[in-house]
Amino acid sequence: MSTGTLTIDLNAIVANWHALAKLAQVEAGAVIKADAYGLGVDRVGRHLAAAGARQFFVAVAEEGVALRRAIGSGPSISVFSGHMAGDADMIAGANLTPLINSVDQMLHHVESLPGHPFGLQLDTGMNRLGMEPAEWSALRDIALAQNPTLLMSHLACADERDHPMNEQQRMVFEDMTEGLDIPRSLSATGGTLLGEAYHYDMVRPGIGLYGGLPFVDAVPVVTLDLPVVQVRDVLAGETVGYANAWSAKVNSRIATVSGGYADGLLRAMGPNAKFHHNDIAVPVVGRISMDLITVDVTALPQAPSSLQLIGMNQSVDTAADFAGTIGYEILTSLGSRYKRVWLE
């Protein structure tokens, strides 16, 4: 094969969902937006639904429609972007639950789909989505009369356990929802790990399902192996790649692997990145280009047929560190050229 192989362990995703649900001791939903963080919403969705997940969350209505086709009519699918103009047919047809973010969305929803279920998203300080306290206070009685199914908010700094913003947002959420007999949800993966006070009636893990931080105990989900196209001997003083970016200090063996920034392997990884062959780390040399990456394999006893970027030796977050980014970006950027293998 001339393209990389992306192996996705569906059982590991389920194991991570079970682990976070056990930790929270409340209902655990599953955030499956962005094509299940790039890993295939149809297969991931079906596997989680078969394991017992009954609450799914997506970013936009179009994602909800695709998920509904995959998992059928049983589980609930909530839409973070709420009820946008033009979404009514999708919301009704796929039985989606918009998470209303504003007075305008509330009015649009009850006028276009009277009686259709909805949840409410409250802004507790992130200033991204949801009703701010003043707006919520003005709309509260009207919204509650329509029987919302969920009240939720989102933590801005949950990845930092001791950040004061976590408790500040929790207290605002408490104040905005005090005395209401409606299911509440504040936490995604990071908030789930903060402890019982942040769990309420439901948690909504996302990145933790897919093996990413801050869930350090997650079962690894993704393996990425790239085939070696060619191996060449490079003499001391010779250069490799665009702009002569790397010069060999000693005679070296350079492997060219099939993959590049067109496949989500960010150019910024550059000289910080390493691949592995078995347990031996080998460094990237020269610039990452659109389709090819050059790797110094001088330390290997023989020329490899493939090299591994993500796997048991380094996680998706390690790969992200090479580019100064986060695991989310790497997962959701992995391109369409890979052969995807799902382990079930």
Residue frames relative to the residue before (quaternion, step in Angstrom):
aa qw qx qy qz dx dy dz
M 1.0000 0.0000 0.0000 0.0000 0.00 0.00 0.00
S 0.3066 -0.7638 0.5403 0.1751 3.53 -1.08 0.74
T 0.6731 0.4182 -0.3133 0.5234 3.60 1.26 0.13
G 0.6058 -0.5807 0.4081 0.3595 3.54 -1.24 0.44
T 0.3419 -0.7114 0.5754 0.2143 3.54 -1.33 0.34
L 0.1341 -0.7730 0.6190 0.0362 3.54 -0.74 1.16
T 0.1110 -0.8086 0.5775 0.0190 3.57 -0.44 1.24
I 0.1096 -0.8044 0.5838 -0.0090 3.56 -0.75 1.14
D 0.2221 -0.7934 0.5591 0.0930 3.56 -0.57 1.19
L 0.2660 -0.8015 0.5188 0.1329 3.57 -0.17 1.30
N 0.6256 0.5347 -0.3415 0.4539 3.59 1.07 -0.66
A 0.6127 0.5340 -0.3496 0.4661 3.59 1.12 -0.59
I 0.6131 0.5345 -0.3480 0.4661 3.60 1.04 -0.74
V 0.6628 0.4932 -0.3012 0.4761 3.58 0.92 -0.90
A 0.6376 0.5259 -0.3319 0.4547 3.59 0.97 -0.82
N 0.6587 0.4976 -0.3109 0.4711 3.59 0.98 -0.79
W 0.6277 0.5247 -0.3318 0.4696 3.59 1.06 -0.73
H 0.6522 0.5021 -0.3124 0.4742 3.58 0.93 -0.86
A 0.6580 0.5242 -0.3164 0.4384 3.60 0.93 -0.89
L 0.6858 0.4657 -0.2883 0.4792 3.60 0.93 -0.84
A 0.6182 0.5284 -0.3418 0.4709 3.58 1.09 -0.67
K 0.6498 0.5093 -0.3115 0.4704 3.58 0.98 -0.82
L 0.6398 0.5271 -0.3200 0.4587 3.55 1.01 -0.81
A 0.7219 0.4552 -0.2531 0.4557 3.59 0.91 -0.92
Q 0.1859 -0.8097 0.5279 0.1766 3.60 1.06 -0.75
V 0.6285 0.3908 -0.3751 0.5582 3.56 1.13 0.81
E 0.7033 -0.4221 0.3127 0.4790 3.58 -1.23 0.01
A 0.1930 -0.7644 0.6065 0.1025 3.55 -1.07 0.83
G 0.2344 -0.7351 0.6212 0.1372 3.54 -0.82 1.03
A 0.3000 -0.7252 0.5786 0.2219 3.55 -1.29 -0.25
V 0.2619 -0.7436 0.5966 0.1504 3.56 -0.77 1.09
I 0.0107 -0.8358 0.5406 -0.0950 3.53 -0.53 1.26
K 0.2766 0.7886 -0.4925 0.2430 3.53 1.26 0.62
A 0.8046 0.2899 -0.2143 0.4718 3.55 -1.38 0.17
D 0.6521 -0.5286 0.3009 0.4526 3.56 0.90 1.05
A 0.6186 -0.5468 0.3206 0.4643 3.57 0.99 0.95
Y 0.6664 -0.5202 0.2729 0.4592 3.54 0.84 1.15
G 0.7365 -0.4438 0.2147 0.4631 3.55 1.04 0.87
L 0.6426 0.5789 -0.3072 0.3970 3.60 1.24 -0.10
G 0.6741 -0.5268 0.2895 0.4293 3.61 1.23 0.18
V 0.2544 -0.8261 0.4824 0.1418 3.56 0.06 1.31
D 0.6405 0.5407 -0.3511 0.4173 3.60 0.98 -0.70
R 0.7220 0.4283 -0.2548 0.4799 3.58 0.78 -0.99
V 0.6588 0.4969 -0.3153 0.4687 3.59 0.91 -0.87
G 0.6577 0.5240 -0.3087 0.4446 3.56 0.93 -0.91
R 0.6744 0.4900 -0.3020 0.4624 3.58 0.86 -0.91
H 0.6637 0.5145 -0.3127 0.4439 3.57 0.96 -0.85
L 0.6697 0.4798 -0.2998 0.4810 3.59 0.97 -0.81
A 0.6370 0.5189 -0.3349 0.4614 3.58 0.99 -0.76
A 0.6490 0.5101 -0.3151 0.4683 3.58 0.98 -0.80
A 0.6716 0.4895 -0.2899 0.4747 3.59 1.17 -0.61
G 0.6855 -0.5150 0.2759 0.4345 3.59 1.26 -0.08
A 0.4492 0.6813 -0.4702 0.3362 3.63 1.22 0.00
R 0.0802 -0.8238 0.5611 0.0060 3.58 -0.83 1.00
Q 0.7202 0.3264 -0.2341 0.5657 3.58 1.28 0.02
F 0.0081 -0.8022 0.5956 -0.0415 3.56 -0.57 1.19
F 0.1733 -0.7803 0.5961 0.0759 3.56 -1.18 0.67
V 0.0428 -0.7793 0.6252 -0.0069 3.55 -0.99 0.96
A 0.5921 -0.6027 0.4046 0.3499 3.57 -1.25 0.31
V 0.8177 0.0734 0.0244 0.5704 3.58 0.87 -0.98
A 0.6806 -0.5220 0.3306 0.3936 3.55 -1.23 0.49
E 0.6116 0.5647 -0.3607 0.4207 3.60 0.99 -0.76
E 0.6381 0.5065 -0.3252 0.4801 3.59 1.05 -0.74
G 0.6293 0.5477 -0.3282 0.4429 3.56 1.05 -0.75
V 0.6275 0.5323 -0.3316 0.4614 3.57 1.02 -0.78
A 0.6647 0.4980 -0.3039 0.4666 3.59 0.91 -0.91
L 0.6586 0.4988 -0.3113 0.4695 3.59 0.97 -0.80
R 0.6350 0.5333 -0.3383 0.4450 3.59 0.96 -0.81
R 0.6216 0.5340 -0.3423 0.4596 3.59 1.00 -0.75
A 0.6932 0.4965 -0.2745 0.4445 3.56 1.01 -0.80
I 0.8184 0.3094 -0.1333 0.4655 3.59 0.80 -0.99
G 0.5078 -0.6759 0.4192 0.3310 3.57 1.20 -0.12
S 0.7689 -0.4686 0.2638 0.3459 3.49 -1.41 -0.05
G 0.5616 0.6791 -0.3757 0.2868 3.62 1.13 -0.37
P 0.7897 0.3635 -0.2169 0.4440 3.61 0.31 -1.21
S 0.5075 -0.6163 0.5163 0.3100 3.52 -1.35 0.41
I 0.1084 -0.7683 0.6282 0.0582 3.57 -1.09 0.77
S 0.1209 -0.8079 0.5763 0.0256 3.58 -0.52 1.21
V 0.2776 -0.7765 0.5558 0.1053 3.56 -1.08 0.85
F 0.4026 -0.7582 0.4618 0.2231 3.58 -0.45 1.23
S 0.6858 0.4994 -0.3065 0.4317 3.62 0.96 -0.76
G 0.5040 -0.6826 0.4084 0.3367 3.58 1.28 -0.01
H 0.6598 -0.4547 0.3909 0.4529 3.56 -1.13 -0.74
M 0.0931 -0.8076 0.5823 0.0068 3.55 -0.24 1.31
A 0.6467 -0.5030 0.3981 0.4128 3.56 -1.27 0.42
G 0.7932 0.2829 -0.2231 0.4909 3.56 -0.86 0.96
D 0.5993 0.6076 -0.3461 0.3897 3.59 1.27 -0.13
A 0.4606 0.7395 -0.4374 0.2226 3.61 1.15 -0.43
D 0.6725 0.4962 -0.3162 0.4490 3.60 0.85 -0.89
M 0.6589 0.4955 -0.3170 0.4689 3.60 0.98 -0.78
I 0.6491 0.5244 -0.3185 0.4497 3.58 0.93 -0.90
A 0.7018 0.4514 -0.2685 0.4813 3.56 0.90 -0.93
G 0.6994 0.5065 -0.2823 0.4178 3.57 0.82 -1.01
A 0.7599 0.3296 -0.1818 0.5300 3.59 1.04 -0.77
N 0.3832 -0.7442 0.4642 0.2896 3.58 1.33 0.09
L 0.2253 0.7785 -0.5389 0.2296 3.54 0.74 1.14
T 0.3122 -0.7304 0.5778 0.1878 3.56 -1.24 0.51
P 0.2106 -0.7904 0.5583 0.1387 3.62 -0.26 1.17
L 0.3036 -0.7158 0.6003 0.1874 3.54 -1.12 0.75
I 0.2952 -0.8173 0.4726 0.1469 3.53 -0.03 1.39
N 0.2308 -0.8270 0.5091 0.0606 3.56 -0.83 1.11
S 0.8128 0.1276 -0.0278 0.5677 3.61 1.18 -0.37
V 0.6691 -0.4609 0.3902 0.4332 3.53 -1.34 0.17
D 0.6468 0.5280 -0.3281 0.4419 3.60 0.90 -0.88
Q 0.6639 0.4853 -0.3131 0.4750 3.58 0.94 -0.83
M 0.6157 0.5558 -0.3428 0.4411 3.57 1.01 -0.78
L 0.6805 0.4835 -0.2826 0.4726 3.57 0.86 -0.99
H 0.6498 0.5197 -0.3161 0.4558 3.58 0.94 -0.89
H 0.6691 0.5142 -0.3061 0.4406 3.57 0.94 -0.88
V 0.7249 0.4397 -0.2748 0.4535 3.61 0.72 -0.98
E 0.6444 0.5083 -0.3301 0.4663 3.59 1.17 -0.48
S 0.7520 0.4041 -0.2229 0.4706 3.59 0.91 -0.89
L 0.7994 0.1147 -0.0530 0.5873 3.60 1.10 -0.66
P 0.0484 -0.8337 0.5493 0.0294 3.61 0.54 1.09
G 0.8135 0.2459 -0.2076 0.4843 3.53 -0.95 0.98
H 0.5421 0.6162 -0.4162 0.3915 3.61 1.23 -0.13
P 0.5502 -0.6454 0.4079 0.3380 3.63 -0.88 0.87
F 0.0532 0.7724 -0.6318 0.0361 3.54 -1.20 0.62
G 0.2582 -0.7118 0.6208 0.2031 3.52 -1.36 0.30
L 0.3621 -0.7200 0.5499 0.2193 3.55 -1.31 0.12
Q 0.1971 -0.7656 0.6031 0.1060 3.54 -0.97 0.92
L 0.1633 -0.8017 0.5735 0.0421 3.55 -0.78 1.12
D 0.3309 -0.7324 0.5610 0.1984 3.56 -1.00 0.84
T 0.1015 -0.8226 0.5593 0.0164 3.56 -0.50 1.22
G 0.8136 -0.2481 0.1101 0.5141 3.58 1.19 0.39
M 0.5512 0.6234 -0.3996 0.3845 3.59 1.24 -0.15
N 0.2212 -0.8170 0.5023 0.1768 3.58 1.23 -0.52
R 0.4952 0.6271 -0.4491 0.3997 3.53 0.85 1.04
L 0.7779 -0.1087 0.1048 0.6100 3.58 0.67 -1.13
G 0.6880 0.5117 -0.3556 0.3721 3.54 -1.26 0.44
M 0.5811 -0.5921 0.4467 0.3349 3.52 -1.35 0.32
E 0.3969 -0.6938 0.5517 0.2383 3.55 -0.92 0.93
P 0.7118 -0.4845 0.2806 0.4241 3.60 -1.14 0.48
A 0.6693 0.4962 -0.3206 0.4505 3.63 0.88 -0.85
E 0.6594 0.4991 -0.3060 0.4716 3.57 0.97 -0.86
W 0.6440 0.5226 -0.3092 0.4653 3.55 1.02 -0.86
S 0.6346 0.5362 -0.3321 0.4466 3.57 0.96 -0.80
A 0.6794 0.4898 -0.2857 0.4657 3.59 1.00 -0.84
L 0.7577 0.3974 -0.1914 0.4810 3.58 1.04 -0.80
R 0.4422 0.7693 -0.4136 0.2038 3.54 1.22 -0.56
D 0.7191 0.4517 -0.2793 0.4482 3.61 0.63 -1.05
I 0.6452 0.5149 -0.3200 0.4650 3.58 1.02 -0.81
A 0.6735 0.4998 -0.2943 0.4583 3.57 0.92 -0.93
L 0.6760 0.5024 -0.3039 0.4453 3.58 0.88 -0.91
A 0.6097 0.5635 -0.3518 0.4324 3.59 1.12 -0.60
Q 0.6658 0.4901 -0.2898 0.4823 3.58 1.27 -0.40
N 0.4280 -0.7563 0.4158 0.2682 3.61 1.32 0.18
P 0.0062 -0.8141 0.5800 -0.0301 3.61 0.46 1.15
T 0.4519 -0.7163 0.4770 0.2348 3.55 -1.13 0.72
L 0.8073 0.0829 -0.0056 0.5843 3.62 1.19 -0.46
L 0.1397 -0.7250 0.6647 0.1140 3.53 -1.24 0.66
M 0.0688 0.8265 -0.5525 0.0830 3.59 -0.63 1.06
S 0.0445 -0.7433 0.6631 0.0766 3.49 -1.39 0.33
H 0.3359 -0.7467 0.5462 0.1766 3.56 -1.29 0.12
L 0.3921 -0.7400 0.5071 0.2038 3.56 -0.90 0.99
A 0.4042 -0.7432 0.4911 0.2077 3.56 -0.95 0.92
C 0.8219 0.2338 -0.0635 0.5156 3.59 1.01 -0.81
A 0.2461 0.8270 -0.4840 0.1459 3.59 1.16 0.48
D 0.5830 0.5850 -0.3781 0.4182 3.60 1.17 -0.44
E 0.6955 0.3735 -0.2509 0.5602 3.59 1.28 -0.33
R 0.3752 -0.7938 0.4303 0.2098 3.54 -0.04 1.34
D 0.7806 0.3618 -0.1810 0.4764 3.60 0.87 -0.89
H 0.4003 0.7229 -0.4871 0.2826 3.60 1.21 0.18
P 0.4776 -0.7014 0.4429 0.2895 3.64 -0.75 0.97
M 0.5406 0.6313 -0.4048 0.3813 3.60 1.17 -0.41
N 0.5820 0.5993 -0.3799 0.3972 3.61 1.06 -0.65
E 0.7200 0.4231 -0.2512 0.4894 3.57 0.76 -1.02
Q 0.5961 0.5626 -0.3619 0.4440 3.58 1.08 -0.68
Q 0.6926 0.4602 -0.2855 0.4765 3.59 0.87 -0.90
R 0.6188 0.5444 -0.3535 0.4425 3.58 1.00 -0.74
M 0.6710 0.4937 -0.3061 0.4608 3.58 0.93 -0.84
V 0.6242 0.5159 -0.3384 0.4793 3.60 1.04 -0.71
F 0.6429 0.5186 -0.3168 0.4662 3.59 0.98 -0.85
E 0.6214 0.5328 -0.3313 0.4692 3.57 1.00 -0.80
D 0.6840 0.4959 -0.2881 0.4508 3.56 0.85 -0.99
M 0.6948 0.4877 -0.2791 0.4489 3.59 0.96 -0.86
T 0.7846 0.3261 -0.1605 0.5023 3.60 1.11 -0.58
E 0.3482 0.7783 -0.4728 0.2222 3.57 1.27 0.04
G 0.8508 0.1983 -0.1591 0.4599 3.54 -1.00 0.93
L 0.5791 0.5942 -0.3762 0.4125 3.60 1.24 0.03
D 0.2977 -0.7604 0.5566 0.1526 3.55 -0.88 0.98
I 0.4242 0.6475 -0.4869 0.4047 3.54 0.68 1.24
P 0.5469 -0.6183 0.4347 0.3600 3.63 -0.89 0.80
R 0.1581 -0.7997 0.5773 0.0473 3.55 -1.02 0.93
S 0.0203 -0.7850 0.6192 -0.0002 3.55 -1.16 0.68
L 0.0946 -0.8139 0.5731 0.0148 3.56 -0.79 1.06
S 0.8074 0.3926 -0.1225 0.4231 3.55 0.98 -0.90
A 0.2542 -0.6776 0.6701 0.1648 3.47 -1.24 0.78
T 0.8185 -0.2027 0.1248 0.5229 3.63 -1.06 -0.57
G 0.6929 0.4970 -0.2957 0.4307 3.57 0.74 -1.04
G 0.6773 0.4907 -0.2930 0.4633 3.56 0.91 -0.88
T 0.5830 0.5734 -0.3666 0.4437 3.57 1.10 -0.65
L 0.7013 0.4697 -0.2584 0.4699 3.56 1.04 -0.82
L 0.5695 0.6193 -0.3799 0.3845 3.61 1.23 -0.25
G 0.6414 -0.5503 0.3261 0.4236 3.58 1.17 -0.36
E 0.7858 -0.4156 0.2270 0.3978 3.49 -1.41 0.33
A 0.6239 0.5732 -0.3546 0.3955 3.60 0.95 -0.77
Y 0.7136 0.4478 -0.2427 0.4810 3.59 1.18 -0.51
H 0.5700 0.6633 -0.3588 0.3263 3.60 1.24 -0.18
Y 0.0855 -0.8264 0.5480 0.0973 3.61 1.00 -0.77
D 0.7926 -0.3224 0.2219 0.4676 3.61 -0.95 -0.84
M 0.8046 0.0491 -0.0114 0.5917 3.57 1.20 -0.42
V 0.1837 -0.7280 0.6441 0.1463 3.54 -1.19 0.65
R 0.2532 -0.7834 0.5586 0.1009 3.56 -1.20 0.60
P 0.0323 -0.8384 0.5435 0.0260 3.63 0.48 1.08
G 0.1301 -0.7686 0.6229 0.0662 3.51 -1.17 0.77
I 0.8083 0.2992 -0.1745 0.4761 3.58 -0.04 -1.29
G 0.6130 0.5728 -0.3537 0.4137 3.60 1.03 -0.66
L 0.5897 0.5719 -0.3655 0.4376 3.58 1.13 -0.58
Y 0.7583 0.4127 -0.1812 0.4709 3.53 1.05 -0.87
G 0.6566 -0.5700 0.2897 0.4001 3.54 1.26 0.45
G 0.5717 0.6381 -0.3632 0.3662 3.58 1.24 0.16
L 0.6139 -0.5287 0.4438 0.3829 3.53 -1.35 0.32
P 0.5528 -0.0683 -0.8177 -0.1454 1.53 -2.33 0.97
F 0.4634 0.6712 -0.4648 0.3446 3.64 1.19 0.23
V 0.1641 -0.8487 0.4974 0.0737 3.56 0.24 1.31
D 0.6877 0.4646 -0.2872 0.4783 3.60 1.17 -0.42
A 0.3620 0.7511 -0.4865 0.2612 3.60 1.22 0.22
V 0.4557 -0.6240 0.5584 0.3019 3.53 -1.22 0.62
P 0.4886 -0.6630 0.4635 0.3268 3.65 -0.79 0.89
V 0.2614 -0.7992 0.5319 0.1000 3.55 -0.95 0.94
V 0.8117 0.2872 -0.0929 0.5000 3.57 0.88 -0.99
T 0.0426 -0.7400 0.6699 0.0414 3.52 -1.21 0.76
L 0.0631 -0.8001 0.5964 0.0153 3.58 -0.91 0.91
D 0.0211 -0.7920 0.6079 -0.0523 3.55 -0.62 1.25
L 0.1531 -0.7931 0.5865 0.0592 3.56 -0.92 0.98
P 0.4264 -0.7161 0.4861 0.2628 3.61 -0.85 0.91
V 0.4108 -0.6729 0.5578 0.2594 3.54 -1.18 0.62
V 0.3044 -0.7694 0.5408 0.1512 3.56 -0.73 1.11
Q 0.8003 -0.0745 0.1183 0.5831 3.56 0.95 -0.91
V 0.1370 -0.7480 0.6416 0.1008 3.56 -1.23 0.61
R 0.0063 -0.8129 0.5816 -0.0309 3.58 -0.84 0.95
D 0.4376 -0.6454 0.5568 0.2861 3.52 -1.32 0.42
V 0.1007 -0.7812 0.6157 0.0216 3.55 -0.89 1.01
L 0.3519 -0.7604 0.5118 0.1898 3.58 -0.69 1.09
A 0.6433 -0.5056 0.4073 0.4058 3.54 -1.25 0.49
G 0.7715 0.3157 -0.2577 0.4886 3.56 -0.88 1.00
E 0.6031 0.5418 -0.3722 0.4519 3.60 1.19 -0.32
T 0.3526 -0.7433 0.5354 0.1912 3.56 -1.20 0.55
V 0.2468 -0.7572 0.5920 0.1238 3.52 -1.31 0.45
G 0.8611 0.2077 -0.1443 0.4412 3.55 -1.07 0.85
Y 0.7605 -0.3816 0.2853 0.4412 3.50 -1.42 -0.01
A 0.8619 0.1421 -0.1350 0.4676 3.51 -1.26 0.78
N 0.4687 -0.6851 0.4411 0.3410 3.62 1.22 0.42
A 0.1637 0.8659 -0.4633 0.0934 3.54 1.15 0.71
W 0.7885 0.1794 -0.1124 0.5775 3.61 1.15 -0.45
S 0.1281 -0.7782 0.6127 0.0506 3.53 -0.97 0.94
A 0.4418 -0.6925 0.5062 0.2626 3.57 -0.94 0.92
K 0.3152 -0.7486 0.5540 0.1826 3.56 -0.80 1.02
V 0.7606 0.1086 -0.0568 0.6375 3.57 1.24 -0.59
N 0.6654 -0.4539 0.3765 0.4577 3.55 -1.26 0.18
S 0.0342 -0.8337 0.5471 -0.0662 3.59 -0.72 1.08
R 0.3026 -0.6911 0.6140 0.2320 3.51 -1.38 0.27
I 0.1163 -0.8114 0.5729 0.0020 3.53 -0.74 1.16
A 0.1807 -0.7672 0.6100 0.0819 3.55 -0.85 1.07
T 0.2081 -0.7464 0.6195 0.1257 3.54 -1.03 0.85
V 0.1344 -0.8130 0.5653 0.0384 3.56 -0.62 1.18
S 0.4954 -0.6614 0.4902 0.2772 3.52 -1.21 0.65
G 0.5704 0.5316 -0.4433 0.4422 3.55 -0.39 1.30
G 0.1438 0.7949 -0.5799 0.1058 3.56 -1.12 0.53
Y 0.7788 -0.3540 0.2115 0.4726 3.56 -1.22 -0.28
A 0.5505 0.5782 -0.4065 0.4443 3.61 1.22 -0.21
D 0.7018 0.4250 -0.2396 0.5190 3.57 1.29 -0.37
G 0.6303 -0.5642 0.3248 0.4229 3.58 1.24 0.32
L 0.5279 0.5876 -0.4297 0.4374 3.58 1.26 0.23
L 0.3167 -0.8431 0.3993 0.1717 3.47 0.25 1.41
R 0.5610 -0.6220 0.4406 0.3229 3.54 -1.03 0.87
A 0.6229 0.5744 -0.3319 0.4146 3.55 1.12 -0.68
M 0.4888 0.6444 -0.4465 0.3827 3.63 1.20 -0.23
G 0.0657 0.8868 -0.4564 0.0317 3.52 1.12 -0.88
P 0.8496 -0.1766 0.1286 0.4801 3.55 -1.02 -0.83
N 0.5566 0.6038 -0.4061 0.4008 3.62 1.20 -0.06
A 0.6339 0.6057 -0.3178 0.3611 3.56 1.15 -0.68
K 0.1128 -0.7591 0.6373 0.0701 3.50 -1.28 0.58
F 0.2270 -0.7031 0.6509 0.1747 3.51 -1.29 0.53
H 0.2729 -0.7391 0.5803 0.2063 3.55 -1.32 0.04
H 0.0802 -0.7224 0.6803 0.0944 3.49 -1.29 0.56
N 0.7583 -0.0866 -0.0387 0.6450 3.52 -0.21 1.34
D 0.7738 -0.3185 0.2170 0.5026 3.64 -0.62 -0.99
I 0.5529 0.6136 -0.3917 0.4054 3.58 1.23 0.19
A 0.2995 -0.7539 0.5622 0.1606 3.57 -0.79 1.07
V 0.0479 -0.7832 0.6199 0.0042 3.55 -1.01 0.89
P 0.3891 -0.7812 0.4435 0.2040 3.61 -0.74 1.03
V 0.4826 -0.5966 0.5557 0.3199 3.51 -1.29 0.54
V 0.0755 -0.7759 0.6251 0.0393 3.56 -1.05 0.81
G 0.7679 0.2784 -0.2347 0.5270 3.55 -1.03 0.73
R 0.6700 -0.5129 0.3704 0.3882 3.53 -1.34 -0.02
I 0.4377 -0.6269 0.5692 0.3024 3.55 -1.20 0.62
S 0.1596 -0.7981 0.5764 0.0725 3.57 -0.75 1.04
M 0.7780 -0.3774 0.2166 0.4532 3.58 -1.27 0.01
D 0.8382 0.1720 -0.0316 0.5166 3.57 0.87 -0.99
L 0.7778 0.3161 -0.1263 0.5283 3.58 1.21 -0.35
I 0.0860 -0.7571 0.6459 0.0462 3.52 -1.25 0.67
T 0.2399 -0.7718 0.5742 0.1305 3.56 -0.96 0.88
V 0.1002 -0.8095 0.5775 -0.0359 3.54 -0.87 1.11
D 0.3844 -0.7129 0.5423 0.2235 3.57 -0.96 0.91
V 0.0353 -0.8272 0.5599 -0.0320 3.59 -0.36 1.27
T 0.2248 0.8082 -0.5146 0.1773 3.59 1.19 0.49
A 0.6732 0.5242 -0.3008 0.4260 3.61 1.02 -0.75
L 0.6072 0.5734 -0.3648 0.4116 3.61 1.18 -0.29
P 0.5322 -0.6596 0.4228 0.3208 3.61 -0.99 0.76
Q 0.7965 0.0278 -0.0243 0.6036 3.58 1.18 -0.46
A 0.6484 -0.5301 0.3687 0.4033 3.54 -1.24 0.42
P 0.3476 -0.7587 0.5117 0.2043 3.63 -0.76 0.97
S 0.4166 -0.6768 0.5392 0.2787 3.56 -1.25 0.42
S 0.7860 0.0223 -0.0245 0.6173 3.58 1.26 -0.37
L 0.1913 -0.7467 0.6231 0.1329 3.54 -1.34 0.34
Q 0.3263 -0.7640 0.5333 0.1598 3.56 -1.10 0.75
L 0.2541 -0.7680 0.5722 0.1352 3.56 -0.91 0.99
I 0.7923 0.1208 -0.0385 0.5968 3.60 0.95 -0.92
G 0.3692 0.7106 -0.5315 0.2763 3.56 -0.84 0.97
M 0.8198 -0.2428 0.1706 0.4897 3.54 -1.15 -0.58
N 0.6967 0.4870 -0.2841 0.4435 3.61 1.08 -0.61
Q 0.7958 -0.0276 -0.0097 0.6048 3.58 1.17 -0.43
S 0.4300 -0.7405 0.4773 0.1975 3.51 -0.91 1.09
V 0.6841 -0.4410 0.3712 0.4468 3.52 -1.35 0.02
D 0.6465 0.5113 -0.3306 0.4596 3.61 1.08 -0.61
T 0.5916 0.5355 -0.3652 0.4795 3.58 1.14 -0.54
A 0.6419 0.5074 -0.3170 0.4796 3.57 0.96 -0.86
A 0.6392 0.5230 -0.3226 0.4623 3.57 1.02 -0.77
D 0.6167 0.5615 -0.3416 0.4332 3.58 1.00 -0.80
F 0.5861 0.5876 -0.3749 0.4131 3.59 1.06 -0.70
A 0.7605 0.3529 -0.1800 0.5145 3.57 1.09 -0.74
G 0.4831 -0.6780 0.4307 0.3483 3.58 1.27 0.06
T 0.5850 0.5533 -0.3846 0.4513 3.56 1.09 0.70
I 0.5554 -0.6047 0.4623 0.3350 3.59 -1.24 -0.42
G 0.6819 -0.5186 0.3383 0.3894 3.54 -1.23 0.51
Y 0.5578 0.6126 -0.3824 0.4091 3.58 1.10 -0.70
E 0.6995 0.4827 -0.2856 0.4428 3.57 0.81 -1.03
I 0.6399 0.5168 -0.3363 0.4586 3.58 0.97 -0.78
L 0.6749 0.5042 -0.3084 0.4417 3.60 0.77 -0.99
T 0.7488 0.4179 -0.2355 0.4575 3.57 0.76 -1.02
S 0.6550 0.5064 -0.3141 0.4646 3.61 1.26 -0.15
L 0.4709 0.6918 -0.4519 0.3090 3.60 1.19 -0.32
G 0.4189 -0.8014 0.3873 0.1796 3.52 -0.52 1.28
S 0.6647 -0.5433 0.3743 0.3505 3.51 -1.40 0.13
R 0.5876 0.6206 -0.3775 0.3567 3.62 1.16 -0.27
Y 0.5446 0.6288 -0.4137 0.3700 3.58 1.16 -0.36
K 0.3991 -0.6092 0.6101 0.3120 3.51 -1.26 0.46
R 0.1912 -0.7957 0.5674 0.0914 3.58 -0.63 1.11
V 0.0831 -0.7750 0.6264 0.0055 3.53 -0.87 1.07
W 0.1448 -0.7941 0.5873 0.0595 3.58 -0.66 1.13
L 0.2346 -0.7546 0.5996 0.1264 3.54 -0.81 1.05
E 0.0778 -0.8188 0.5687 0.0023 3.58 -0.70 1.09
